[in-house]
Amino acid sequence: MLEETMSETEDLDGEWTSEVGSRLALTVAPDGSVRGKYWRAVDSATETEVFPLVGLRTGRVLSLTAHLWKHQSVMSLVGHYTEENGWPMIKAVWMLAKNVSDQENPPNLGSSILTGYNHFVR
């Protein structure tokens, strides 16, 4: 049986930084809905590239989606809140879908979806 020791809002509110420097700012409501911001730290991203983020959280499982409107993309993370050596951490896989024109679709459709993994710490 899964031992649940967190409340629905415990420990996720605030800023998180990934191993590549991307950042999340999260606010979790009592109903498990999440709102926040996402800062990209790859490609030509700068500190001014802040994107809206929404999501859901139930227990230690969460799903977050950012609208990367400047890049005509949507990025979603799905993962778990956990602790390692006493440090809070979000471990998540992500998918980023880039918009492609009708002329490029379907030949480039597969290459327009990227996947990866990040872990975020405080």
LUMTI-696364 format. One record per residue: x, y, z of N, C-alpha, C, O in turn. Coordinates in Angstrom, 2 decimals. Example, Ala and Ser with C-alpha at 12.3 -4.5 7.8 and 13.67 -1.06 7.14 Angstrom:
<nodes>
<<13.19; -5.69; 7.80>; <12.30; -4.50; 7.80>; <13.20; -3.30; 7.80>; <14.24; -3.32; 8.46>>
<<12.85; -2.25; 7.08>; <13.67; -1.06; 7.14>; <12.90; 0.03; 7.87>; <13.41; 1.14; 8.04>>
</nodes>
This chain:
<nodes>
<<0.84; -1.18; 0.00>; <0.00; 0.00; 0.00>; <0.88; 1.24; 0.00>; <1.88; 1.30; 0.72>>
<<0.52; 2.24; -0.82>; <1.26; 3.49; -0.92>; <1.03; 4.33; 0.33>; <-0.11; 4.64; 0.69>>
<<2.12; 4.70; 0.96>; <2.01; 5.57; 2.12>; <2.04; 7.01; 1.64>; <3.04; 7.45; 1.07>>
<<0.99; 7.76; 1.87>; <0.90; 9.15; 1.44>; <1.14; 10.05; 2.64>; <0.38; 10.04; 3.60>>
<<2.20; 10.84; 2.57>; <2.54; 11.70; 3.69>; <2.42; 13.17; 3.36>; <2.65; 14.02; 4.22>>
<<2.05; 13.51; 2.12>; <1.94; 14.91; 1.72>; <0.48; 15.32; 1.64>; <-0.39; 14.53; 1.30>>
<<0.22; 16.59; 1.97>; <-1.09; 17.15; 1.68>; <-1.11; 17.51; 0.20>; <-0.07; 17.42; -0.46>>
<<-2.23; 17.89; -0.33>; <-2.34; 18.21; -1.76>; <-1.54; 19.45; -2.16>; <-1.26; 19.62; -3.34>>
<<-1.18; 20.31; -1.24>; <-0.43; 21.51; -1.60>; <0.97; 21.54; -1.01>; <1.75; 22.44; -1.33>>
<<1.33; 20.59; -0.18>; <2.61; 20.59; 0.51>; <3.78; 20.54; -0.45>; <3.80; 19.74; -1.38>>
<<4.75; 21.40; -0.23>; <6.07; 21.35; -0.84>; <6.19; 21.65; -2.32>; <7.31; 21.70; -2.82>>
<<5.12; 21.84; -3.07>; <5.28; 22.15; -4.49>; <5.26; 23.64; -4.79>; <5.85; 24.07; -5.78>>
<<4.60; 24.45; -3.96>; <4.55; 25.89; -4.20>; <5.97; 26.47; -4.18>; <6.78; 26.12; -3.33>>
<<6.24; 27.36; -5.12>; <7.53; 28.03; -5.16>; <8.29; 27.78; -6.44>; <7.74; 27.27; -7.42>>
<<9.57; 28.15; -6.43>; <10.42; 28.03; -7.63>; <11.25; 26.76; -7.61>; <11.74; 26.33; -6.57>>
<<11.39; 26.17; -8.80>; <12.16; 24.95; -9.01>; <13.08; 25.19; -10.20>; <12.71; 25.87; -11.15>>
<<14.29; 24.62; -10.16>; <15.26; 24.78; -11.24>; <15.74; 23.41; -11.69>; <16.05; 22.54; -10.87>>
<<15.81; 23.22; -13.02>; <16.26; 21.93; -13.56>; <17.77; 21.89; -13.66>; <18.45; 22.90; -13.46>>
<<18.29; 20.71; -13.99>; <19.73; 20.53; -14.14>; <20.28; 21.31; -15.34>; <21.49; 21.51; -15.41>>
<<19.42; 21.76; -16.27>; <19.88; 22.56; -17.40>; <19.57; 24.04; -17.23>; <19.87; 24.85; -18.11>>
<<18.95; 24.40; -16.10>; <18.68; 25.80; -15.80>; <17.29; 26.30; -16.12>; <16.98; 27.46; -15.87>>
<<16.42; 25.44; -16.67>; <15.02; 25.84; -16.87>; <14.39; 25.98; -15.50>; <14.80; 25.33; -14.54>>
<<13.37; 26.86; -15.40>; <12.75; 27.10; -14.09>; <11.24; 26.99; -14.16>; <10.62; 27.28; -15.19>>
<<10.66; 26.57; -13.04>; <9.21; 26.53; -12.84>; <8.89; 27.39; -11.63>; <9.63; 27.36; -10.64>>
<<7.82; 28.14; -11.69>; <7.26; 28.80; -10.51>; <5.84; 28.27; -10.38>; <5.00; 28.52; -11.25>>
<<5.56; 27.53; -9.31>; <4.29; 26.82; -9.16>; <3.48; 27.33; -7.98>; <4.03; 27.66; -6.92>>
<<2.17; 27.38; -8.18>; <1.21; 27.62; -7.10>; <0.13; 26.57; -7.23>; <-0.54; 26.48; -8.26>>
<<-0.04; 25.76; -6.18>; <-1.00; 24.67; -6.20>; <-2.21; 25.07; -5.37>; <-2.07; 25.47; -4.21>>
<<-3.41; 24.96; -5.95>; <-4.66; 25.24; -5.25>; <-5.09; 24.00; -4.47>; <-4.64; 22.89; -4.76>>
<<-5.97; 24.18; -3.47>; <-6.44; 23.03; -2.68>; <-7.09; 21.92; -3.51>; <-7.08; 20.76; -3.11>>
<<-7.66; 22.27; -4.69>; <-8.30; 21.25; -5.53>; <-7.29; 20.50; -6.41>; <-7.69; 19.63; -7.19>>
<<-6.00; 20.84; -6.31>; <-4.97; 20.17; -7.09>; <-4.62; 20.85; -8.40>; <-3.70; 20.43; -9.09>>
<<-5.35; 21.92; -8.74>; <-4.98; 22.64; -9.97>; <-3.70; 23.44; -9.72>; <-3.45; 23.93; -8.62>>
<<-2.90; 23.55; -10.78>; <-1.61; 24.22; -10.68>; <-1.57; 25.37; -11.69>; <-2.01; 25.22; -12.83>>
<<-1.05; 26.49; -11.26>; <-0.80; 27.63; -12.15>; <0.62; 28.07; -11.91>; <1.18; 27.87; -10.84>>
<<1.21; 28.68; -12.94>; <2.55; 29.18; -12.74>; <3.19; 29.69; -14.00>; <2.52; 30.07; -14.96>>
<<4.52; 29.68; -13.98>; <5.32; 30.17; -15.10>; <6.46; 29.20; -15.37>; <6.90; 28.46; -14.49>>
<<6.90; 29.22; -16.62>; <8.01; 28.37; -17.05>; <9.02; 29.25; -17.78>; <8.66; 30.02; -18.67>>
<<10.29; 29.13; -17.40>; <11.39; 29.83; -18.06>; <12.24; 28.80; -18.78>; <12.72; 27.85; -18.15>>
<<12.45; 28.95; -20.08>; <13.29; 28.04; -20.86>; <14.76; 28.39; -20.67>; <15.11; 29.56; -20.52>>
<<15.60; 27.39; -20.68>; <17.04; 27.61; -20.55>; <17.82; 26.94; -21.67>; <19.00; 26.62; -21.49>>
<<17.17; 26.72; -22.81>; <17.87; 26.08; -23.93>; <17.70; 26.94; -25.17>; <16.89; 27.86; -25.20>>
<<18.46; 26.63; -26.20>; <18.43; 27.36; -27.47>; <18.72; 28.84; -27.25>; <19.70; 29.20; -26.60>>
<<17.86; 29.69; -27.79>; <18.08; 31.13; -27.71>; <17.30; 31.77; -26.56>; <17.07; 32.98; -26.56>>
<<16.90; 30.98; -25.59>; <16.08; 31.50; -24.50>; <16.85; 32.53; -23.67>; <18.06; 32.44; -23.47>>
<<16.11; 33.50; -23.22>; <16.66; 34.52; -22.33>; <15.79; 34.63; -21.10>; <14.72; 34.03; -21.03>>
<<16.26; 35.39; -20.12>; <15.49; 35.58; -18.88>; <14.11; 36.15; -19.15>; <13.19; 35.95; -18.36>>
<<13.95; 36.87; -20.27>; <12.66; 37.49; -20.56>; <11.66; 36.51; -21.17>; <10.48; 36.85; -21.32>>
<<12.10; 35.31; -21.53>; <11.18; 34.33; -22.08>; <10.48; 33.57; -20.97>; <10.95; 32.54; -20.49>>
<<9.35; 34.13; -20.56>; <8.54; 33.53; -19.51>; <7.23; 33.10; -20.15>; <6.62; 33.85; -20.91>>
<<6.81; 31.87; -19.85>; <5.62; 31.32; -20.48>; <4.61; 30.87; -19.43>; <5.00; 30.38; -18.37>>
<<3.31; 31.03; -19.72>; <2.29; 30.57; -18.78>; <2.26; 29.05; -18.67>; <2.54; 28.34; -19.63>>
<<1.92; 28.58; -17.49>; <1.92; 27.15; -17.20>; <0.66; 26.81; -16.41>; <0.28; 27.55; -15.49>>
<<0.02; 25.70; -16.75>; <-1.12; 25.18; -16.00>; <-0.90; 23.70; -15.78>; <-0.11; 23.07; -16.47>>
<<-1.61; 23.13; -14.81>; <-1.46; 21.71; -14.59>; <-2.38; 21.16; -13.54>; <-3.27; 21.84; -13.04>>
<<-2.13; 19.89; -13.21>; <-2.89; 19.17; -12.20>; <-1.92; 18.40; -11.33>; <-0.84; 18.00; -11.75>>
<<-2.35; 18.21; -10.09>; <-1.54; 17.45; -9.14>; <-2.46; 16.61; -8.28>; <-3.47; 17.09; -7.78>>
<<-2.09; 15.36; -8.10>; <-2.80; 14.51; -7.16>; <-1.75; 13.73; -6.38>; <-0.99; 12.96; -6.97>>
<<-1.70; 13.92; -5.10>; <-0.66; 13.30; -4.29>; <0.71; 13.71; -4.77>; <1.02; 14.90; -4.82>>
<<1.53; 12.74; -5.12>; <2.90; 13.02; -5.59>; <3.02; 13.03; -7.12>; <4.12; 13.18; -7.64>>
<<1.91; 12.88; -7.83>; <1.91; 12.85; -9.29>; <1.45; 14.20; -9.83>; <0.50; 14.80; -9.31>>
<<2.14; 14.68; -10.87>; <1.73; 15.95; -11.44>; <1.89; 15.97; -12.95>; <2.68; 15.21; -13.52>>
<<1.12; 16.85; -13.58>; <1.18; 17.08; -15.01>; <1.15; 18.59; -15.21>; <0.28; 19.27; -14.68>>
<<2.11; 19.10; -15.98>; <2.22; 20.54; -16.21>; <2.33; 20.79; -17.71>; <3.00; 20.04; -18.42>>
<<1.68; 21.85; -18.20>; <1.75; 22.21; -19.61>; <2.04; 23.69; -19.73>; <1.38; 24.52; -19.11>>
<<3.04; 24.03; -20.55>; <3.42; 25.42; -20.81>; <3.14; 25.75; -22.28>; <3.40; 24.94; -23.17>>
<<2.60; 26.94; -22.50>; <2.33; 27.43; -23.85>; <3.52; 28.29; -24.28>; <3.63; 29.44; -23.88>>
<<4.40; 27.72; -25.11>; <5.59; 28.42; -25.58>; <5.23; 29.18; -26.86>; <5.73; 28.88; -27.94>>
<<4.37; 30.17; -26.69>; <3.76; 30.86; -27.82>; <4.79; 31.53; -28.74>; <4.56; 31.59; -29.94>>
<<5.90; 32.02; -28.22>; <6.91; 32.66; -29.06>; <7.55; 31.67; -30.03>; <8.11; 32.06; -31.05>>
<<7.46; 30.39; -29.71>; <8.07; 29.34; -30.52>; <7.03; 28.45; -31.18>; <7.37; 27.40; -31.74>>
<<5.76; 28.85; -31.13>; <4.65; 28.07; -31.68>; <4.74; 26.62; -31.22>; <4.65; 25.69; -32.03>>
<<4.91; 26.45; -29.90>; <5.09; 25.12; -29.32>; <4.30; 24.98; -28.03>; <3.93; 25.97; -27.40>>
<<4.06; 23.74; -27.67>; <3.47; 23.40; -26.39>; <4.34; 22.32; -25.76>; <4.73; 21.36; -26.43>>
<<4.65; 22.49; -24.47>; <5.50; 21.53; -23.76>; <4.75; 21.02; -22.55>; <4.20; 21.81; -21.77>>
<<4.72; 19.70; -22.38>; <4.07; 19.10; -21.22>; <5.06; 18.24; -20.45>; <5.86; 17.51; -21.04>>
<<5.00; 18.34; -19.13>; <5.81; 17.50; -18.25>; <4.86; 16.63; -17.44>; <3.81; 17.10; -16.99>>
<<5.22; 15.38; -17.25>; <4.47; 14.47; -16.38>; <5.48; 13.78; -15.49>; <6.49; 13.24; -15.96>>
<<5.21; 13.80; -14.18>; <6.18; 13.18; -13.30>; <5.73; 13.08; -11.87>; <4.54; 13.08; -11.56>>
<<6.73; 12.99; -11.00>; <6.50; 12.75; -9.58>; <7.27; 13.75; -8.73>; <8.39; 14.15; -9.07>>
<<6.66; 14.13; -7.63>; <7.38; 14.84; -6.57>; <7.99; 13.76; -5.68>; <7.32; 12.79; -5.32>>
<<9.26; 13.92; -5.34>; <9.92; 12.95; -4.48>; <10.98; 13.66; -3.65>; <11.13; 14.88; -3.73>>
<<11.69; 12.91; -2.86>; <12.82; 13.44; -2.11>; <14.00; 12.50; -2.29>; <13.83; 11.28; -2.29>>
<<15.19; 13.08; -2.43>; <16.42; 12.30; -2.49>; <17.39; 12.89; -1.49>; <17.72; 14.08; -1.56>>
<<17.84; 12.08; -0.57>; <18.76; 12.53; 0.48>; <18.22; 13.75; 1.21>; <18.97; 14.65; 1.59>>
<<16.90; 13.78; 1.40>; <16.26; 14.87; 2.12>; <15.96; 16.10; 1.28>; <15.40; 17.06; 1.79>>
<<16.32; 16.09; -0.01>; <16.08; 17.23; -0.89>; <14.81; 17.01; -1.71>; <14.68; 15.97; -2.35>>
<<13.87; 17.97; -1.69>; <12.68; 17.85; -2.53>; <13.06; 17.92; -4.00>; <13.96; 18.67; -4.38>>
<<12.38; 17.14; -4.84>; <12.72; 17.06; -6.25>; <11.47; 16.72; -7.06>; <10.62; 15.95; -6.62>>
<<11.39; 17.30; -8.25>; <10.37; 16.92; -9.23>; <11.11; 16.20; -10.35>; <12.01; 16.78; -10.97>>
<<10.76; 14.95; -10.62>; <11.34; 14.17; -11.70>; <10.26; 14.00; -12.76>; <9.18; 13.48; -12.48>>
<<10.56; 14.43; -13.98>; <9.51; 14.44; -15.00>; <10.06; 14.16; -16.39>; <11.17; 14.58; -16.73>>
<<9.27; 13.46; -17.19>; <9.53; 13.36; -18.61>; <8.74; 14.47; -19.29>; <7.72; 14.92; -18.77>>
<<9.23; 14.92; -20.43>; <8.53; 15.99; -21.13>; <8.42; 15.67; -22.62>; <9.19; 14.91; -23.19>>
<<7.41; 16.30; -23.21>; <7.22; 16.27; -24.66>; <6.99; 17.69; -25.12>; <6.24; 18.44; -24.49>>
<<7.64; 18.07; -26.20>; <7.46; 19.38; -26.79>; <7.02; 19.19; -28.23>; <7.71; 18.53; -29.00>>
<<5.89; 19.76; -28.59>; <5.38; 19.67; -29.95>; <5.50; 21.03; -30.61>; <4.98; 22.03; -30.11>>
<<6.20; 21.06; -31.75>; <6.39; 22.30; -32.51>; <5.37; 22.34; -33.64>; <5.05; 21.32; -34.23>>
<<4.88; 23.53; -33.93>; <3.95; 23.72; -35.02>; <4.70; 23.54; -36.34>; <5.80; 24.06; -36.52>>
<<4.11; 22.80; -37.26>; <4.67; 22.64; -38.60>; <3.60; 23.02; -39.62>; <2.40; 22.84; -39.38>>
<<4.05; 23.54; -40.76>; <3.10; 23.97; -41.80>; <2.49; 22.76; -42.50>; <2.98; 21.64; -42.37>>
<<1.42; 23.02; -43.23>; <0.77; 21.94; -43.98>; <1.73; 21.31; -45.00>; <1.64; 20.12; -45.27>>
<<2.65; 22.13; -45.57>; <3.60; 21.62; -46.55>; <4.59; 20.65; -45.88>; <5.06; 19.72; -46.53>>
<<4.91; 20.86; -44.62>; <5.85; 20.01; -43.90>; <5.19; 18.78; -43.28>; <5.87; 17.82; -42.93>>
<<3.89; 18.83; -43.16>; <3.14; 17.79; -42.48>; <2.60; 16.81; -43.52>; <2.00; 17.31; -44.47>>
<<2.74; 15.54; -43.47>; <3.27; 14.73; -42.40>; <4.77; 14.40; -42.49>; <5.29; 13.82; -41.54>>
<<5.50; 14.74; -43.58>; <6.90; 14.30; -43.61>; <7.73; 14.71; -42.39>; <8.58; 13.95; -41.95>>
<<7.48; 15.89; -41.83>; <8.27; 16.36; -40.69>; <7.51; 16.28; -39.37>; <7.98; 16.78; -38.35>>
<<6.35; 15.65; -39.39>; <5.55; 15.59; -38.17>; <6.28; 14.88; -37.04>; <6.28; 15.36; -35.91>>
<<6.90; 13.75; -37.33>; <7.62; 13.00; -36.29>; <8.77; 13.79; -35.70>; <9.01; 13.71; -34.50>>
<<9.48; 14.54; -36.52>; <10.62; 15.32; -36.00>; <10.18; 16.60; -35.30>; <11.01; 17.30; -34.72>>
<<8.90; 16.91; -35.35>; <8.41; 18.12; -34.68>; <8.02; 17.84; -33.23>; <7.61; 18.76; -32.53>>
<<8.16; 16.60; -32.78>; <7.85; 16.25; -31.40>; <9.13; 15.76; -30.72>; <9.71; 14.76; -31.12>>
<<9.54; 16.49; -29.70>; <10.77; 16.18; -28.96>; <10.40; 15.62; -27.60>; <9.36; 15.97; -27.04>>
<<11.25; 14.77; -27.05>; <11.01; 14.22; -25.72>; <12.29; 14.29; -24.90>; <13.39; 14.38; -25.45>>
<<12.13; 14.24; -23.58>; <13.29; 14.24; -22.71>; <12.91; 14.04; -21.26>; <11.78; 13.70; -20.93>>
<<13.89; 14.25; -20.40>; <13.73; 14.07; -18.96>; <14.46; 15.20; -18.25>; <15.56; 15.59; -18.64>>
<<13.83; 15.73; -17.20>; <14.48; 16.71; -16.33>; <14.14; 16.42; -14.89>; <13.09; 15.85; -14.59>>
<<15.02; 16.82; -14.01>; <14.68; 16.84; -12.59>; <14.86; 18.27; -12.10>; <15.83; 18.95; -12.44>>
<<13.91; 18.70; -11.29>; <13.89; 20.08; -10.78>; <14.10; 20.04; -9.28>; <13.53; 19.21; -8.58>>
<<14.92; 20.95; -8.78>; <15.16; 21.08; -7.35>; <14.93; 22.53; -6.94>; <14.82; 23.42; -7.79>>
<<14.85; 22.75; -5.63>; <14.71; 24.13; -5.13>; <16.03; 24.81; -5.08>; <16.11; 25.97; -4.69>>
</nodes>
